[in-house]
Amino acid sequence: MTGTRDGDAPRIHPTALVEPGVRIGARTAVWDGVHLRGPSTIGHDCIIGEKTYIAYGVEIGNFVKINAMVYIPTGIMIEDRVMIAAGVIFTNDRYPRAFDELRAGLADSGPGEATLPGRVMTGATLGAAAVVGPGLTIGAYAMVGMGTVVTADVPPHALFIGNPGRIGGWVCTCGRPVRPGASQGALRCWRCAGADRAVALHD
């Protein structure tokens, strides 16, 4: 855990379980009942909500908000300024089984050939109770609606909704919907519905 000055140290609730090898940046708050497995990295100025589980091998950037009861398994990378609402579940196993067909007993719980890494890119939001399949990327500033089941990569700035998830529109960096504006040759301008301003969608 890192803290450079008085007041910069991360705040960790006494009921949180933080294993050796977890690095937590300055001013990050870890709430009650959180389980952080090591080695993993959490950046500065983050919030890790109560009862959240973060596995070893997870990397979380700066200014990330993770609400209550979020499940993040190994291999997931979360970039800066991401919002993950309550009850979001990430998955990483393409062929999940409890048993090992080659020997009696339970299958090894560690990562293997079927463990696929996932990524949430800068500024994206995942709504409450969304479920993200293995090996997927959520694009920068995308907005995944509550309860959405993500089974494919989400493009940057997409509003992704439903089960299975699909593109339902596009959103501004601020999160509000955008609508097509006038075209200028091969380029199309977009306007933010909230601020009624011209916007450029990244990528």
N, C-alpha and C positions, 0 to 999 in steps of 0.2 A: 504494500500500500504506500502511496506517495502523497506527500504534502510539503510544500516548500516554505510556507509561512504559517504563523498562528492564524487559525480560521480556515486554512486551506485543506486541512486533513479531511478525508472522507468521513461521513457520519454513518455509523453502522449500528443498527438496532441490536440490543443484547441477545435477542432470540435468533438472529440470522446466523447461519452456518457458513463460514468462509473457510474453505480448505487451503492448505499450503499451496503456494504457486499462483494464487489469484492476485493480479495487479489491479488496483483501483485508483483512478486519478483523483486529483484535487477537487474538493467540494461535491463529490458524488454522494448521494444519499441511498443507503441500502435499508429497506424497511423490514418489518417483522416477518419471521418465518421464511425468509429468502434462503435458498441453498445455492451457493456458488462453488463450483468444482474447479480444481486447478489441474494443469495450468490453463488460465484464461485471462483475458485482458478487458477491462472496462475503462473507458476514457474519463475525462474530467467533466464536471458539471452535468452528470447524468442522474436520473432517478430510476431506481430498481424497485418496483412495487411489491407489496406484501405477497408472500406465498409463491413467488416466482422461482423457477428452477433454470439455472444456466449451467450447461455441461462444460467439461474440459474441452479445450480446443476452440472455444467460441471467442471471437474478437468483436468488441463493441466500441464504436467511435466516441466522439465528444458530443455533448448537448443532446443526448438520446433520452427519451422518456419511455420507460417500460412500465405499464400499469400492472395491476394485481393478477396473479395466477396465470402468468405467461410461461410457456414451456419452450425452451430453446436447446435442442440437442447439439452434440458435437458437430463441427464442420460448418456452422453458420457464421457468416460475417455480416455485421451490421455497421454501416457507415455513419457519418455524422448527421445530426439533426433529424434522426428518424423517430417517428411516433409509433409505438406498438400498444394498442389498447388492450383492455382487460380480456383475459381468456384466450388470447391468440395461441395457436399451437403450430409449431414448425415440426416437420418430419424429415428424416434423412435416410431412411432404409427403403430401398426399392423393392426388396423381396422379404418382408418381415415374417419370421417364423419364431415360435417359442422354442422349438426343438431343433436338434442337429440330426439330420437324416443318416449321417455316417457313424454316429455313436449314440448310445443311450444317454438320455438326460437333456438338460437345457442347452440351447445354443449359447455360444459366447456372446456377451453383451457389448463387447468392444467393437470398434469400427472395422469393416472389412471391405471386400471388393464391391459390395452392393451399397456401401455407405456413400451417399452423394452430397457434396457440399452445396450450400445455398448462400445467397447474398441478397441483402436489402441495401439499395444504393441511396445516396445522399437525399435527405429531405422527404423520403417516402412516408406514407401513413398506412398502417394496417388497422382496420376497424375491429371492434370487439368481436370475439369468437370466430375470427377468420382462421382458416386452416390452410397451411402452405405445404404442398407436396415436396418430395425430395428433389434436389438438384436444380432448383428454380432460382431465377433472378427477378427481383422486384425493382423496376427501373426508377431512376431519380425522379422525385416529386410525384410519383404515382400515388393514387388514392385507392386502396382496396376497401370495399364496403364491408360493413359489419355482416358476419355470417358467411362471407364469401368462401368458396372452396377453390383454391388456386391450384390448377393442374397444368398450367403453361406459364412461360415467362410473361411478365407484365411489362409493356413498353413504358418508357419515361412519360410522365404526365398523363398516363391513362387513368380513367375512372373505371375500375374493374369490379364487377358485381355479379352475384348469382352463383348457382351451383349446377354445372361447373361454371367457373368464372368466365366472364366475357367482357369485352370493352363496351362500356355504356356511354362513353363520352370522353372529354379531356378536361384537365384542370390546370389552373394557373399555379405558379410557384407558391402563391398564398393559399392554395387549396380550393378556391372557388372555381366554378365551372367556367370554361371559355367557349366562345362561339366563333365560327368562321367569320372573317371580315372580308374586305376587298382583296382581290388577287392583284399581284404586281408581277406580271410575267409568270415565271414558274413558281414564284413565292406566294404563299397565302398568309395574310395577316390574321391574327386572332385577337379577340377582345375579351378581357376579364369581365364576367357578368357582375361581379361585386363592385369593382372600382370603375367600371366602364372605361378601361384604358387599353391601349394596344399592348400586346405582350408577345414575347418570343418564347417558344417552347424549346427547351434545351434538347439537343440531339434531334 
